[in-house]
Amino acid sequence: MVSSWMLCLATGWSQQVHKAVPAQKKAEEKKEAEKDVPLYQGLSLEWEIAGLGSYLLGSDILNSEIALRANLKNRFLPVVEVGYGKADAINDGNDLHYKTSAPYFRIGLDYNIFHKKTHLPGYIYAGLRYGMSSFSYDVSGPDMTDPNYGGAYVTPYSYSGVKSNASWLEGVFGLKVKIYKGFCMGWSVRYKMRMSVKEHENSVPWYVPGFGKNAGSSFNLMYNLIYNLPF
């Protein structure tokens, strides 16, 4: 009886050992494979064209940018984005004319969610951006009258060269797909959260280059043409 019990115990222990060894070996192989991935995986140059296309179709707002993205271990994707934003619009509700143009900058990091699937012709990523812009704007509208004096006093509402600056955060979710050799295309959805914007005592920026219409938050859809640099 004792011998049978000891035999069963030994058999069970042996089975557990045999199960643990392959699992441990698999984990070690996975760790070694990750170590073998080189740190530097290349650079890509990206051009956002959705904003330019919208402007050519008649929008009052122009937004275009380029980005330089690095690939580290096919997992981490640091990126720098430089763009130009322009607006020349009249608000139909109050007849205010707003005009501005300025560059903007963003810096951020994306994470390749499909970094283990190296056989795929692209990847899906998620990340964060910090954006900033320093700009000046012109705003003008209907003349203002003082009701205390029967409308006798008229004050023109027009300000030129009003200086402002803004900063914001962006949450990013997108994809990149190879289309031919080093050429790729990509889509991304961005949720923008305003951090700060400098206001004038008599006016508020209506449009912020790189952020869009001045609000607490907004969504933005972007389309990129991408070229993987050959070095």
C-alpha positions in Angstrom: 0.0 0.0 0.0 2.8 2.4 1.0 4.8 1.5 -2.1 1.8 2.1 -4.4 1.2 5.5 -2.7 4.9 6.5 -3.1 4.8 5.3 -6.7 1.8 7.5 -7.5 3.4 10.5 -5.7 6.6 10.0 -7.7 4.7 9.7 -10.9 2.7 12.9 -10.3 5.9 14.8 -9.3 7.6 13.6 -12.5 4.7 14.8 -14.6 4.8 18.3 -12.9 8.5 18.5 -13.6 8.0 17.6 -17.3 5.3 20.3 -17.6 7.4 22.9 -15.8 10.6 22.3 -17.9 9.0 23.1 -21.3 7.2 26.2 -19.9 10.4 27.4 -18.4 12.3 26.7 -21.6 9.7 28.6 -23.6 9.9 31.6 -21.4 13.7 31.6 -21.7 13.5 31.4 -25.5 11.0 34.2 -25.6 13.4 36.3 -23.4 16.3 35.5 -25.7 14.3 36.4 -28.8 13.5 39.8 -27.3 17.1 40.4 -26.6 18.0 39.6 -30.2 15.8 42.4 -31.6 18.2 45.3 -32.4 17.5 48.6 -30.7 17.4 50.7 -33.8 14.8 49.6 -36.4 14.9 52.7 -38.7 13.4 56.1 -39.3 10.3 57.1 -41.2 9.2 60.5 -42.6 5.4 61.2 -42.6 3.3 63.8 -44.3 -0.3 64.5 -43.1 -2.5 65.4 -46.1 -6.1 65.3 -44.7 -5.9 68.9 -43.5 -4.5 70.1 -46.8 -7.1 68.2 -48.7 -9.9 69.8 -46.7 -8.5 73.3 -47.3 -8.3 72.7 -51.1 -12.0 71.6 -51.0 -13.0 75.0 -49.5 -12.3 75.0 -45.8 -11.4 78.2 -44.1 -8.7 76.3 -42.1 -5.4 75.0 -43.4 -3.5 72.4 -41.4 -0.5 70.5 -42.7 2.4 68.8 -41.0 5.4 66.5 -41.3 6.7 64.0 -38.7 9.9 62.1 -38.1 9.4 58.8 -36.3 12.0 56.4 -35.0 11.5 52.7 -34.4 13.2 51.2 -31.3 13.0 47.4 -30.9 9.9 47.4 -33.2 8.0 48.4 -30.0 8.7 52.0 -29.0 8.1 54.8 -31.5 9.3 58.2 -30.5 8.1 61.0 -32.8 8.5 64.7 -33.5 5.8 66.6 -35.5 6.2 70.0 -37.0 3.3 71.7 -38.8 1.7 74.9 -40.0 -1.8 76.1 -39.2 -3.8 78.9 -40.8 -7.3 80.2 -40.4 -9.1 83.0 -42.2 -12.8 82.8 -41.3 -15.9 84.8 -40.5 -18.3 83.6 -37.8 -21.8 83.7 -39.2 -23.3 84.1 -35.7 -21.6 87.3 -34.7 -19.8 88.5 -37.9 -16.4 88.3 -36.3 -13.5 88.0 -38.7 -10.6 85.9 -37.3 -7.2 85.5 -39.0 -4.0 83.7 -37.9 -1.2 81.6 -39.2 1.7 80.1 -37.3 3.8 76.9 -36.9 3.3 74.4 -34.2 5.2 71.5 -32.6 4.5 68.2 -31.0 6.6 65.6 -29.3 5.4 62.1 -28.2 5.8 58.4 -28.0 3.8 55.6 -29.5 3.7 51.9 -28.6 3.4 49.2 -31.2 0.7 46.9 -30.0 1.6 44.3 -32.6 5.3 44.3 -31.9 5.5 40.5 -31.6 3.8 40.0 -35.0 6.8 40.9 -37.2 5.3 39.1 -40.2 2.6 41.6 -40.6 2.9 44.4 -43.3 2.3 47.1 -40.6 1.2 47.7 -37.1 -1.4 49.2 -34.8 -0.2 51.7 -32.2 -1.3 53.9 -29.3 0.5 56.9 -27.8 0.6 60.4 -26.4 1.6 63.8 -27.6 2.5 67.1 -26.1 1.8 70.1 -28.4 2.5 73.8 -28.3 2.2 76.8 -30.5 3.0 80.5 -30.2 1.0 82.7 -32.6 -0.6 86.1 -33.1 -4.0 86.8 -34.6 -6.2 89.5 -36.0 -9.9 89.8 -35.0 -12.5 92.4 -36.1 -16.2 92.7 -36.1 -19.2 95.1 -36.1 -18.7 98.5 -34.3 -19.8 98.6 -30.7 -22.1 101.4 -29.5 -22.5 102.6 -25.9 -26.2 102.4 -24.9 -25.7 104.8 -22.0 -25.3 107.7 -24.4 -28.1 106.8 -26.8 -25.6 105.1 -29.2 -23.8 108.3 -29.8 -20.4 106.8 -28.9 -19.2 104.2 -31.4 -16.1 102.0 -30.7 -14.6 100.0 -33.5 -14.0 96.4 -32.6 -10.7 95.6 -34.3 -7.5 94.2 -32.9 -4.4 93.3 -34.9 -1.3 91.3 -34.0 -2.7 90.0 -30.7 -0.1 87.7 -29.2 -1.1 84.3 -27.7 0.3 80.8 -27.0 -1.2 77.5 -26.2 -0.3 74.0 -25.1 -2.3 70.7 -25.2 -2.1 66.9 -24.8 -3.2 64.3 -27.4 -4.2 60.7 -27.0 -3.4 58.8 -30.3 -4.7 55.5 -31.8 -3.7 54.6 -35.3 -2.3 52.1 -37.8 0.4 52.0 -40.4 0.3 49.7 -43.5 3.0 49.0 -46.1 1.8 49.6 -49.6 5.0 49.3 -51.8 8.6 48.8 -50.8 9.4 51.7 -48.4 6.1 53.5 -48.9 3.3 53.2 -46.4 0.1 54.9 -45.4 -1.5 55.4 -42.1 -4.6 56.6 -40.2 -4.9 58.0 -36.7 -7.6 59.3 -34.4 -6.6 61.9 -31.9 -8.4 63.1 -28.8 -7.0 66.6 -27.9 -7.2 68.1 -24.4 -6.4 71.8 -24.0 -4.0 72.6 -21.2 -3.6 76.3 -21.5 -4.3 79.2 -23.9 -3.4 82.9 -23.4 -6.3 85.2 -23.8 -6.5 88.9 -24.5 -8.5 91.2 -22.3 -10.9 92.0 -25.2 -10.7 88.8 -27.3 -10.2 85.1 -27.1 -8.4 83.0 -29.8 -11.0 81.3 -32.0 -8.5 78.9 -33.6 -5.1 77.6 -32.3 -2.6 76.3 -34.9 -2.1 72.6 -34.4 -5.0 72.2 -31.9 -7.9 73.5 -33.9 -10.9 75.5 -32.8 -10.4 76.7 -29.3 -12.4 74.4 -27.0 -11.7 72.2 -24.0 -11.3 69.1 -26.1 -11.8 67.8 -29.6 -11.4 64.8 -31.9 -9.3 64.8 -35.0 -8.8 62.3 -37.9 -5.5 62.3 -39.7 -4.2 60.5 -42.8 -0.5 60.1 -43.5 1.7 59.2 -46.4 4.8 57.6 -45.0 8.3 56.7 -46.3 10.7 54.5 -44.4 14.1 56.1 -44.8 16.8 53.7 -46.2 19.2 54.1 -43.3 
